Amino acid sequence: MVHVIDRDNKHLYGDELEQHYRLRHRIYVDERRWEQLRRPDGREVDQFDTEEAVYLLDLDHGRVIGGTRLVPTLKPHLMADVFPFLANVEGIQRGADIVEWTRIFVVPDRRGPGSKTLHTVLAAMLEYCLRQDYRAITVVMETWWLPRFLELGWEVRPLGLPADIDGMNCVGTMISVTEEAWRRTLAFKGIQSPVIEVPKAPIVPTRRRLYA
Ligand code: COA
């Protein structure tokens, strides 16, 4: 099951969050060679790991096997602050009902066609966004994701032209949050809903907290 961790309940997930920062370093720096993220303490933490960040972590008996991060688009975020040229056609999309998605990963031994972990995390993200009344997700992504998302029946709108970033072909896109996309993501791997674990502490909807 995927656990939603935000500033209100993160004190209950100290070990899992720490595992996830270290996994991010192993995966993005050691495996994918994103050298600019290398840190001497072996924890991949960037300027968007703030109090505003929400982590969705897939836990198997306390072990983090996959995860991702969401950040409000009304606050500093990757597309607006680092890669705004990826939205050079439609412009940066900001709103109380739009979140930015970054840092999706699955641990190596849970990857591949025989595993449901990736699609469990993707479905959890849509499930969480539906519960929060988010209408869209923006993402800076490598273009190889595009056919995979379209195969899941997701509505994906490019915000700009693809560009090369450190040898990776990347594009800024906006994904519609729909019940249809959530259901088709579950169905793709025969995953039972719900995929989000009842939180250890109540989640205050981010929109309500930010704009109350
Ligand atoms: N470049 C090109 N294609 C890639 C890729 C990469 N770096 N990583 C995965 N893919 C492809 C796979 O080959 C597969 O293609 P297929 O559908 O033609 O078989 C497809 O993406 C999905 O693979 P799947 O086996 O369903 O997913 P997975 O369990 O491997 O999970 C990731 C996908 C990306 C989450 C996982 O490989 C991972 O954690 N990678 C490292 C972290 C990362 O790169 N995250 C994305 C950027 S934030």
Boltz pocket constraint, residues with backbone or C-beta under 6 A from the ligand:
constraints:
  - pocket:
      binder: B
      contacts: [[A, 27], [A, 28], [A, 32], [A, 102], [A, 103], [A, 104], [A, 105], [A, 106], [A, 107], [A, 110], [A, 111], [A, 112], [A, 113], [A, 115], [A, 118], [A, 144], [A, 148]]
      max_distance: 6.0
